[in-house]
């Protein structure tokens, strides 16, 4: 058997493996890519919650700190439609009241100026769930992600060897491969 026939068979096998693994893991690649972008920017994008801040001044003044009861706070929460979500309230400072709401939302009230800040948290179920995969949520996920990692190695190797000539490893593909290795190394060592 000639060497060129072996090379042809390896390239044909590589195309099949590359195609099939790529299709099988394309959803996983997209999930990791999208959630990875969010994780890279988690200082500016909260992957778990959307935060909406509303500043307003109370229509009616609240009583002094000592006289504020749960009923006063519930009445205040009615103005923002959160009366059903009251959890508790406390006074972190003399003239400041913080109200905790179900789901993580909260309300800050300055008792002196009657200014309020409402932080409404809305859960981001899809992207929040996707980013949890980066934290290895369980043993079954460890096995699947190991299989995924091995498959990415196979997809890479088969992608490298499936083209020949000027577009393959000894041409443009080799240059692109070296650049793809050099760029991460620059970030590591510089």
C-alpha positions as CSV (number, residue, x, y, z in Angstrom):
1,X,0.0,0.0,0.0
2,X,1.4,3.4,-1.0
3,X,1.9,6.2,1.6
4,X,-0.5,8.4,-0.4
5,X,-3.3,5.9,0.0
6,X,-2.7,5.8,3.8
7,X,-2.8,9.6,3.9
8,X,-6.1,9.6,1.8
9,X,-7.7,7.1,4.2
10,X,-6.6,9.1,7.3
11,X,-8.0,12.3,5.8
12,X,-11.3,10.5,4.9
13,X,-11.5,9.1,8.4
14,X,-10.7,12.5,9.8
15,X,-13.4,14.2,7.9
16,X,-16.0,11.6,9.1
17,X,-14.9,11.9,12.8
18,X,-14.6,15.6,12.6
19,X,-18.0,16.1,11.1
20,X,-19.8,13.6,13.4
21,X,-18.2,14.9,16.6
22,X,-18.8,18.5,15.5
23,X,-22.5,17.9,14.9
24,X,-22.9,16.0,18.1
25,X,-21.1,18.6,20.3
26,X,-22.2,21.7,18.4
27,X,-24.9,22.5,21.0
28,X,-22.4,22.1,23.8
29,X,-19.8,24.3,22.0
30,X,-22.5,27.0,21.6
31,X,-23.6,26.8,25.2
32,X,-20.0,27.0,26.5
33,X,-19.2,29.9,24.0
34,X,-22.2,32.0,24.9
35,X,-22.0,31.4,28.7
36,X,-18.2,31.9,28.5
37,X,-18.7,35.4,27.0
38,X,-21.1,36.2,29.9
39,X,-18.6,34.8,32.4
40,X,-15.8,36.9,30.9
41,X,-17.9,40.0,31.4
42,X,-19.5,39.1,34.7
43,X,-18.3,42.4,36.2
44,X,-20.7,44.2,33.9
45,X,-23.3,41.5,33.1
46,X,-24.8,39.6,36.1
47,X,-25.5,36.1,34.6
48,X,-28.0,35.2,37.3
49,X,-30.1,38.4,37.7
50,X,-31.2,41.4,35.7
51,X,-31.1,44.4,38.1
52,X,-33.5,47.3,37.6
53,X,-33.0,50.3,39.9
54,X,-35.8,52.8,40.4
55,X,-35.3,56.0,42.5
56,X,-38.3,57.9,43.9
57,X,-39.5,60.1,46.7
58,X,-42.2,58.9,49.0
59,X,-45.6,60.5,48.6
60,X,-46.3,60.4,52.3
61,X,-43.6,60.6,55.0
62,X,-42.9,57.5,57.2
63,X,-43.1,57.7,61.0
64,X,-39.9,57.9,63.0
65,X,-37.7,54.8,63.1
66,X,-39.1,53.7,66.5
67,X,-42.7,54.0,65.3
68,X,-42.3,52.1,62.0
69,X,-44.2,48.8,62.0
70,X,-44.5,46.0,59.5
71,X,-47.9,47.5,58.4
72,X,-46.1,50.8,57.4
73,X,-43.6,48.9,55.3
74,X,-46.3,46.8,53.6
75,X,-48.2,50.1,52.8
76,X,-45.0,51.5,51.3
77,X,-44.4,48.3,49.2
78,X,-47.9,48.7,47.7
79,X,-46.7,51.8,45.8
80,X,-44.2,49.5,43.9
81,X,-46.4,46.4,43.7
82,X,-44.3,44.4,46.1
83,X,-46.6,44.1,49.1
84,X,-46.8,40.3,48.7
85,X,-43.0,39.9,48.7
86,X,-42.1,41.4,52.1
87,X,-39.6,39.4,54.0
88,X,-38.2,41.7,56.7
89,X,-36.8,45.1,57.3
90,X,-34.1,46.6,59.5
91,X,-32.2,49.8,60.0
92,X,-28.5,49.6,59.1
93,X,-28.1,53.3,60.0
94,X,-30.1,55.7,62.2
95,X,-32.0,57.2,59.3
96,X,-31.9,54.4,56.8
97,X,-34.3,51.5,56.4
98,X,-33.7,48.5,54.2
99,X,-36.5,46.2,53.2
100,X,-35.8,42.7,52.0
101,X,-38.1,41.1,49.4
102,X,-38.6,37.6,48.2
103,X,-36.4,36.8,45.2
104,X,-33.6,39.1,46.3
105,X,-35.1,42.5,45.5
106,X,-34.8,45.2,48.1
107,X,-35.9,48.7,49.0
108,X,-33.7,51.4,50.7
109,X,-35.5,54.4,52.3
110,X,-33.8,57.5,53.7
111,X,-36.2,58.4,56.6
112,X,-34.9,62.0,56.7
113,X,-35.2,62.9,53.0
114,X,-38.0,60.3,52.2
115,X,-35.9,59.2,49.1
116,X,-36.2,55.6,48.2
117,X,-34.2,53.3,45.9
118,X,-35.9,50.1,44.7
119,X,-33.6,47.3,43.3
120,X,-35.7,44.8,41.4
121,X,-33.9,41.5,40.7
122,X,-35.3,39.3,37.9
123,X,-33.8,35.9,37.6
124,X,-32.2,35.0,34.3
125,X,-33.1,31.4,34.2
126,X,-31.5,30.4,30.8
127,X,-28.1,32.2,30.9
128,X,-27.8,31.6,34.7
129,X,-28.3,27.9,34.2
130,X,-25.8,27.8,31.4
131,X,-23.1,29.5,33.4
132,X,-23.5,27.0,36.2
133,X,-22.1,24.4,33.9
134,X,-18.7,26.2,34.2
135,X,-18.7,25.3,37.9
136,X,-19.1,21.5,37.4
137,X,-22.5,21.0,39.0
138,X,-22.2,17.2,39.6
139,X,-20.4,13.9,39.0
140,X,-22.4,13.1,35.8
141,X,-21.4,16.4,34.4
142,X,-17.7,15.7,35.1
143,X,-18.0,12.5,33.0
144,X,-19.8,14.3,30.2
145,X,-17.4,17.3,30.2
146,X,-14.4,14.9,30.2
147,X,-15.9,13.2,27.1
148,X,-16.5,16.7,25.6
149,X,-12.9,17.7,26.3
150,X,-11.5,14.5,24.7
151,X,-13.8,15.0,21.7
152,X,-12.6,18.6,21.3
153,X,-9.0,17.2,21.1
154,X,-10.2,14.7,18.4
155,X,-12.1,17.4,16.5
156,X,-8.9,19.6,16.6
157,X,-6.5,16.8,15.5
158,X,-8.9,15.6,12.7
159,X,-9.3,19.2,11.6
160,X,-5.5,19.6,11.4
161,X,-4.9,16.5,9.3
162,X,-8.0,16.4,7.0
163,X,-6.7,19.0,4.5
164,X,-3.6,18.6,2.5
165,X,-1.4,20.9,0.4
166,X,-1.4,24.7,0.7
167,X,-4.6,24.7,2.8
168,X,-3.3,22.0,5.1
169,X,-0.8,21.7,8.0
170,X,2.2,22.4,5.7
171,X,0.6,25.5,4.3
172,X,-1.9,28.2,5.5
173,X,-3.3,25.8,8.1
174,X,0.1,25.4,9.8
175,X,0.5,29.2,10.0
176,X,-2.9,29.5,11.5
177,X,-2.1,26.7,14.0
178,X,1.1,28.4,15.1
179,X,-0.7,31.7,15.5
180,X,-3.5,30.0,17.5
181,X,-0.8,28.6,19.9
182,X,1.2,31.7,20.1
183,X,-1.6,34.1,21.1
184,X,-2.6,32.3,24.3
185,X,1.1,31.8,25.1
186,X,1.7,35.6,24.8
187,X,-1.1,36.2,27.3
188,X,0.3,33.6,29.7
189,X,4.0,34.8,29.6
190,X,3.6,38.5,29.1
